[in-house]
Amino acid sequence: MEIKICGPGCAKCDKAYKIVEKVAAEKGVEATITKVSDFQEIAKLGVFSTPAVVFDGEVKCVGKVPSESEVSSWLG
């Protein structure tokens, strides 16, 4: 599974990254979690507001930090 956290590196982006990382570890999900800060790359994903979370190419969350329960449901 590939998870991308999109944003310029602000506090909200960092928080989203930490939440995704924590929930993935708790569920034992093997995932590559990367930060995407290049706005051209972010726009190619169809994201125009940050922070955003993208799971395997599917945008799951835009413009807010997801809750742990939201991330857990996305991980299945």
C-alpha positions as a Markdown table, in Angstrom:
| # | Residue | x | y | z |
|---|---|---|---|---|
| 1 | Met | 0.0 | 0.0 | 0.0 |
| 2 | Glu | 1.2 | 3.5 | -0.9 |
| 3 | Ile | 0.1 | 6.4 | 1.2 |
| 4 | Lys | 0.9 | 10.0 | 0.4 |
| 5 | Ile | 0.5 | 13.0 | 2.7 |
| 6 | Cys | 0.3 | 16.1 | 0.6 |
| 7 | Gly | 1.2 | 19.5 | 1.9 |
| 8 | Pro | 3.9 | 22.1 | 2.3 |
| 9 | Gly | 5.2 | 20.8 | 5.6 |
| 10 | Cys | 3.0 | 22.7 | 7.9 |
| 11 | Ala | 2.0 | 21.6 | 11.4 |
| 12 | Lys | -1.3 | 20.1 | 10.1 |
| 13 | Cys | 0.5 | 18.2 | 7.4 |
| 14 | Asp | 2.9 | 16.8 | 10.0 |
| 15 | Lys | 0.0 | 15.8 | 12.3 |
| 16 | Ala | -1.7 | 14.0 | 9.4 |
| 17 | Tyr | 1.5 | 12.1 | 8.7 |
| 18 | Lys | 1.9 | 11.1 | 12.4 |
| 19 | Ile | -1.7 | 9.9 | 12.6 |
| 20 | Val | -1.5 | 7.8 | 9.5 |
| 21 | Glu | 1.9 | 6.4 | 10.6 |
| 22 | Lys | 0.5 | 5.5 | 14.1 |
| 23 | Val | -2.7 | 3.8 | 12.9 |
| 24 | Ala | -0.9 | 1.8 | 10.2 |
| 25 | Ala | 1.6 | 0.6 | 12.8 |
| 26 | Glu | -1.2 | -0.3 | 15.3 |
| 27 | Lys | -3.0 | -2.3 | 12.6 |
| 28 | Gly | 0.1 | -4.0 | 11.4 |
| 29 | Val | -0.4 | -2.7 | 7.8 |
| 30 | Glu | 2.6 | -2.6 | 5.6 |
| 31 | Ala | 2.6 | 0.7 | 3.8 |
| 32 | Thr | 5.0 | 3.1 | 2.3 |
| 33 | Ile | 4.1 | 6.5 | 3.7 |
| 34 | Thr | 5.6 | 9.5 | 1.9 |
| 35 | Lys | 5.3 | 13.3 | 2.2 |
| 36 | Val | 4.6 | 15.2 | -1.1 |
| 37 | Ser | 5.4 | 18.9 | -0.9 |
| 38 | Asp | 5.9 | 19.7 | -4.6 |
| 39 | Phe | 2.7 | 21.6 | -5.5 |
| 40 | Gln | 2.9 | 20.4 | -9.1 |
| 41 | Glu | 2.9 | 16.8 | -7.9 |
| 42 | Ile | 0.1 | 17.5 | -5.5 |
| 43 | Ala | -2.0 | 19.1 | -8.3 |
| 44 | Lys | -1.4 | 16.0 | -10.5 |
| 45 | Leu | -3.1 | 14.0 | -7.8 |
| 46 | Gly | -6.2 | 16.3 | -8.1 |
| 47 | Val | -5.6 | 17.9 | -4.8 |
| 48 | Phe | -5.9 | 21.7 | -4.4 |
| 49 | Ser | -6.2 | 22.1 | -0.7 |
| 50 | Thr | -3.9 | 20.7 | 2.0 |
| 51 | Pro | -3.3 | 18.7 | 4.0 |
| 52 | Ala | -4.5 | 15.8 | 1.9 |
| 53 | Val | -4.2 | 12.0 | 2.3 |
| 54 | Val | -4.0 | 9.7 | -0.7 |
| 55 | Phe | -4.2 | 5.9 | -0.4 |
| 56 | Asp | -3.0 | 4.0 | -3.5 |
| 57 | Gly | -3.9 | 6.9 | -5.8 |
| 58 | Glu | -7.3 | 7.5 | -4.2 |
| 59 | Val | -7.8 | 10.9 | -2.5 |
| 60 | Lys | -9.3 | 10.1 | 0.9 |
| 61 | Cys | -9.1 | 13.5 | 2.8 |
| 62 | Val | -8.6 | 17.1 | 1.6 |
| 63 | Gly | -8.2 | 20.3 | 3.6 |
| 64 | Lys | -8.2 | 18.8 | 7.1 |
| 65 | Val | -6.3 | 16.4 | 9.4 |
| 66 | Pro | -8.1 | 13.0 | 9.4 |
| 67 | Ser | -9.1 | 11.4 | 12.7 |
| 68 | Glu | -7.5 | 8.1 | 13.8 |
| 69 | Ser | -10.9 | 6.4 | 13.2 |
| 70 | Glu | -11.1 | 7.7 | 9.6 |
| 71 | Val | -7.6 | 6.4 | 8.9 |
| 72 | Ser | -8.4 | 3.1 | 10.5 |
| 73 | Ser | -11.5 | 2.6 | 8.3 |
| 74 | Trp | -9.4 | 3.4 | 5.1 |
| 75 | Leu | -6.9 | 0.8 | 6.1 |
| 76 | Gly | -9.6 | -1.8 | 6.4 |
